[in-house]
Amino acid sequence: MQKHIGKTAGAMALGLVAGAAGAENRIDTQLPNAPELAAYGDYAVGVRSLDMTNPDQIDILAIDPAADKPAEMPRYDRPLKVEVYYPADEGAEGETAFKAYLRDGTTEVTLEGQAMRDAVPATGETFPLVLISHGYPGNRYLLSHLAENLASKGYVVASIDHTDSTYRTQAAFGSTLVNRSLDQLFVLEQMAQKSAEGGAFAGLYDAENTGLIGYSMGGYGAIITAGGGVTETSVGYAWGAPHGTLGIHQAGSDSHNTLPDPRIKTAVAFGPWGMNRGFWDAEGLAGVQIPMLFIAGSQDDVSLYEDGVRAIWENTSNVDRGLLTYMNAGHNAGAPMPAPKEAYYFNEEKGFNISDHYTDAVWDTARMNNIAQHFVTAWLDHYLKGEAEKADYFDLVEDSNAGVWSVDEDGTEKEDHSYWKGFPEGTAKGLMYELRKAGE
């Protein structure tokens, strides 16, 4: 059992942990060069697992794409597991270690963070809600570093295990294509019910004020949920969703025109997939109706960059949107937690080193995580908490390397100071940030 420790003491403890117990699989590392808003907030963090079931869904796996289209689509009750991170009571206690499976789908490891299992939730405040959606494959813990970090700052975060898309349930890709946005919307509705009077989290958060974070296929789903419709061509892909079942997300369809859900105010997409395979075009992306922050690596070889994530960002033309680029980083830029020590081995069946699923060839993962925590915090604080001053963290020279550090001895910024806000001197390197307004 671990009692919550204060912010300053916690930071010191993490520093000691990083130096003296490097063998632990920590997800909560704060490096000395972390930007300002990466730091954990003042709330203790609790975490609970929830089981949800979305009834009467199309069973994509039961459809034979090589056979004739069935007269009636097979249906099933779709199970989803959700990890909920939340501000906890000041005196809360709970276990901070947790179990998770690696990318190989067979190795279970112990991870360590700050979220306390089943801790008593904080009272007296109502927080914004954030949904997190992993990649294909992934699991609800892949972005746990970000989930508990946000919870410490006054957010309730629901991170989803997407059936048919986790390390242990990975199945036909068509299920992910069809179900990703549906899962996000269903979990939102379930969480809304749990925050209502008499619910398990009554009064803890406001589901009418929700943000959505997605990585890779989670980012693909976030674009759909935000109002972006897929192309007619992608609906017909033989290797995609069988027999036109992706048509519910096609731009201009009656089903897709009901989006976005007005409860979702903004979205963040890490390395969103699909532009590289013809799922998006300018018309469909113009349907996005909420502000979005895109985060990418300039060497993304999964979703691609110039013809992938950057092209998505350029074409979400009807909303304000930012693009944070880790120069020379790949698809894992910012989103995955640090690779557990057990992941460093070559898996013959998979054909790659399991650590590759988490790491980057150029960037340190904890460094990328800290930068992501900083930017996502500023974005959500601005759009969900209404903190207008957080927009200053996005008023930046585009190339971080071009920023000038110019301050007086007392720390007062001089007129020619243009260094990235929140970054210590000498640390804003290798990054790009670009902002476009609606209509641009």
ABEGO torsion letter per residue (X at the ends): XBBBBBAAAAAAAAAAAAAABAABBBAABBBAABBAAABBBABBBBBBBBBBBBBGBBBAAABBAABBBBABBBBBBBBBBBBBBBBBBAABBEBABBBBBBAAGABBBBBBBABBBGBBBBBGBBBBBBBBBBBOBBBAAAAAAAAAAAAAAGBBBBBBBBBGABAAABBBAAAAAAAAAAAAAAAAAAAAAAABBGBAABGABBAABBBBBBBEAAAAAAAAAAGBBBBAAAAABAABBBGGAAAAABBGBAAAAAOBBAABABBBBBGBBGAAAGABBAAAAAABABBBBBBBBAABAAAEAAABAAAAAAABAABBBBBBBBBGBBAABGABBBBBAAABBBBAAAGBBAAAAABBAABBAAAAAAAAAAAAAAAAAAAAAGBAAAAAAABBBABAAABBBBBBAAGBBBAABABBBGBBBGABBGBBBBBBBBGX
